[in-house]
Amino acid sequence: MSTSKQSSIFAKEIDWKLTHNILRVKDSSELTKFYVNNFGMKRVKTYTPSLPYNVDVLGYTHIFDENFNKASDALPSSILLELHHNDPSMNTPSLVNSSPSKIYWKLGITLYDANYV
């Protein structure tokens, strides 16, 4: 059996879903607070590579079972939210879309029980 097929079977057995969203934002501080306070995400990584923008990565350091208990024997979740943003010193009032944008954000959130939430 190929490694790819084994990986696919393993991912199905543990119900993994690869979710990685990258958003370009003007200022990540408010969005970071929102996802940390409302969705329990943690700042997984923050780094500033030699690029003209910074990157904040948010995610979960643990996963929950269907009863919202921490699943101690599971690997950390693969759900990541990556926020790309300019250094605050580069933010100016002129930093806006040049025309009406046809781009929108769509994030998927998996819930065990929507009524419970």
Buried (B, 14 or more C-beta within 10 A) or exposed (E): EEEEEEEEEEEEEEEBEEBEBEEEBBEBEEBBEEBEEEEEBEBBEEEEEEEEBBBBBBBBEEBBEEEEEEBEEBEEBBBBBBBBBBEEEEEEEEEEEEEEEEEEEEEEEEEEEEEEE
